[in-house]
């Protein structure tokens, strides 16, 4: 079985999701076509590689059709739909993993986004989603209900170094043992609500609190805004840069909770990462988060409530976060790469005959299509 990812795994080399999925599938005998950091499908590629590739696995599809202006977007979308149809006619199997329902940086999804999702949903041989919410959305909005597989985003337990304890991690970061530490970790992008987090944090007048924002900014404008918002509050520390893998453990192990105040999201690798380190997550009840974070493993708030984040943080500061973190770690143990890889391999071979009944991996039940 020979597979190619679009975009290629190297495009997301800072995100371990793609690398762990690729490695797990390779261990199962799946062969990945040699990459050249390819992002776009082309007719020439489809015609020239049919004898070398069996499966095209689509991840983020926006690069295939998006353009800044209306007419180029329409042209690229039409070409993208034509290339999907050509791939099917040539005998490729197409698998689409729905990581996001729509591009994040747009204020609202465009008709092009809807059409691209519709074409992909209709022409793919199989669709993989990370939660029931996404599965229901694909079914209702894009009329795709056959061969849609619900596979939860796997955990990151043991994926990163994790040998330090809280006391050591706080010493490494220059924090005191008595502080209550809130952490935002991940790419610093507009839709992630970090400016709101800073404003809400500043309104909570408690000296023992500390907020760390760690991640690479999407734009210099956003970085400047965060610096301006934070400069008068000594409790806030900005680490606006890419955090190397070996340093990750210090941030999570030093924290009492991880706050992810997204304004829009479907699934969240940062939430899975936090819970894998045994840290409770405070987040809005959006997308897949409502199915991953339970009452005993984190705190969900109403994203339509203007005071939702504030109320959630105040509540978090009044409960046993250490016990909640232990529950979070137990919760994500259910979501394994073994499960993701096993069923993805079956989907590659024949999505119409994926066998999940009676299958157990480390005591867990696998969801059927």
ABEGO torsion letter per residue (X at the ends): XBBBBOBBAAAAAABAAAAAAAAAAAAAGBBBBBBAGBABBBAAAAAAAAAABABBBBBBAAAAABBABAAAAAAAAAAAAAAAAAAAAAGBBBBBBBABABBAABABBBAAAAAAAAAAAAABABBBBABAAAAAAAAAAAGBABGBBBBBBBBABGABBBABBAAAAAAAAGBBAABBBBBBBEBBBAAAGAAAAAAAAAABBBAABBBBBBEBBABAAAAAAAAAAAAABAABBBBBBBBBAAAAAAAAAABABBBBBBABBABBAAAAAAAAAGBBBBBBBBEAAAAABBAAAEBBBBAABAAAAAAAAAAAAABBAAAAAAAAAAAAAABBAAAAAAAAAAAAABAAABBABGBBBGGBBBBBX
